[in-house]
């Protein structure tokens, strides 16, 4: 694809003369452009919903979610994947991010690594991709060979493929089964897709992971009840969530947490449905960690 035909590579007339503006004027231009991002993502919500349903279905069948990208896209993917275990209590392998160039690309630019489609396919093969998995390819331009190679490999192996790009006519938008294309337009700094396109990617990945986890019941009401209580701040947060979600006094919440071995979902099921920690563990295991389903199942038994 000709670079001039790529929306994110065009020059933005609203930011011309950026280097001659005052600090406040520069910030106003950048902020004005950023304001377009949420609207661009909103237009893609029906497609994002399709993707979330596919991801939730994969999880229920024992599948995994793979994000794959290069450069900024890969680093954004790694951030979202890394936040899933502490936020939703998921196993580390359930949501994985693969970046062109591997771990060194997190700290040092490895932009040349994106040029090999074969390496994208190789890295997914090393992850032992299966037909139960979902692969989300992320590329602002929609033409990154590394990502396209991964998407083609995933399709050959029967996995659901999702493309996240800022360019509607791109190869990624055409080849992925579900194309999510928030059109954010030319960047304030020409071609710097770490700006609007990157922000849109961050929003989309947050939506995919958060909504899928909510569909799995790893959110109860709007509380992150599977949060890992690994430090003082998080233990305080867990106690507060338990007080509010179960409608109990602080002392009762603390007592339940101790009985549950500081396992927040177990403590909540105990308080909402009655029964022992062992009963709550069994119910959560039977419902795949779905707290609401576990509580409802306990109540039906009474």
HELIX and SHEET records of a PDB file:
HELIX    1   1 UNK A    3  UNK A    5  5                                   3    
HELIX    2   2 UNK A    7  UNK A    9  5                                   3    
HELIX    3   3 UNK A   13  UNK A   15  5                                   3    
HELIX    4   4 UNK A   18  UNK A   20  5                                   3    
HELIX    5   5 UNK A   23  UNK A   42  1                                  20    
HELIX    6   6 UNK A   45  UNK A   60  1                                  16    
HELIX    7   7 UNK A   71  UNK A   88  1                                  18    
HELIX    8   8 UNK A  103  UNK A  106  5                                   4    
HELIX    9   9 UNK A  111  UNK A  115  5                                   5    
HELIX   10  10 UNK A  117  UNK A  126  1                                  10    
HELIX   11  11 UNK A  145  UNK A  156  1                                  12    
HELIX   12  12 UNK A  171  UNK A  175  1                                   5    
HELIX   13  13 UNK A  196  UNK A  215  1                                  20    
HELIX   14  14 UNK A  232  UNK A  246  1                                  15    
HELIX   15  15 UNK A  250  UNK A  259  1                                  10    
HELIX   16  16 UNK A  264  UNK A  273  1                                  10    
HELIX   17  17 UNK A  277  UNK A  286  1                                  10    
HELIX   18  18 UNK A  291  UNK A  301  1                                  11    
SHEET    1   A 5 UNK A  95  UNK A  99  0                                        
SHEET    2   A 5 UNK A  65  UNK A  69  1                                        
SHEET    3   A 5 UNK A 134  UNK A 138  1                                        
SHEET    4   A 5 UNK A 160  UNK A 164  1                                        
SHEET    5   A 5 UNK A 178  UNK A 180  1                                        
END                                                                             
